[in-house]
Amino acid sequence: MAGSAEQDLLVGVPIAANIYSIVKGAIPSVIDVACLPHVYHSVVKIKQEFEGQARQAALAALSCDPSQTKICTVVDPDVRCELGHNDPLLS
């Protein structure tokens, strides 16, 4: 199972939880964090309260674990960033 979609999913959950706890300390309006489509890409969902807050959230996420998180995307609350029935990881 090494390198499989299942492994990415299982490894991504604790990484996302770690990123969430650190980003939540810096940005209280963080809603969710997911590592999709792989563990090197984190998606941070925030409710932006002021200009530049998305950049702060991205920098906080990238500083959590530099060996794991290489790319960070910050999205608005109306964007789905969780695993769903249309995701290729679950196919």
N, C-alpha and C positions, 0 to 999 in steps of 0.2 A: 504494500500500500504506500510505499514511500513515493512522494511526488504526485500522489493522486489527488483528486478533488476532495475526497473525504479527509485526507490529511490536512489540506489547506483549510478546510472548514474547522476541524478540531483544533488546529494550531492557532487559527485566527481569533477564536473566542477569548482566550485569556489575554492575547495581545490587545484586542479591542477593549477589554475590561481595564487593562492597565492604562491604555491611552485615555479612556473615559475618566478615570479617577484623577489623572494628572491634569487633563484639560479642564475638568470641572473645577479644580482648584484655582485655575487662572481665569477661566471664563464661566461664570455661574449659569449662563443661559444655554449651555450645551444640552442638547436633547438626547442624542444617540451617537454612537460610534460603531462602525462596521469595517471589517477588513475584506473588501471586495474589489476585484475578483480574486485577489490573492493576498497573502499576508504582507506583502511589501507595499500595498496601497491601502491607506486608511481613508474612510469617508466620514467626516465629522459633520453632524447636523446641529446647527445652532439657530437661535432666534437672535438675529443681529440687532443690538440696541444702539450702536453708534458706529460711525465710519472707522474702519481699521480693525474692528473686532474680529472679522474673519481672518485677517492676516495673523493676529495674535493667536487665534485658535490653531491655525496651521503650524505656526512656529512652535507652539506648545506640543502639538502632536508629533512633529518631527523630532523634537528633542527628547521624547520619552525613551525610545530605544533605537538609536541610530543603526544598529545592525539589522533591525527588522523593518522599520518604516522608512521607505525611500520616497514615496509619493503621498501627498495628502490633498484631498479635495474637500472643501468646505461648502456645504449646501444649505439652502433655506429649509424651514420646517415642512414645507409642502412636497419635498422630494423624497421618494422612497429609497432608503439605503439599506433595507434589511433583506434577508433571504426570503424569496417568495416562490410561488409555483412556476414562474417563468424563468427562473435562474438556471443557467447551464450547469451549475454545480450540483443541482438536485436531479438532473436528467439521467 
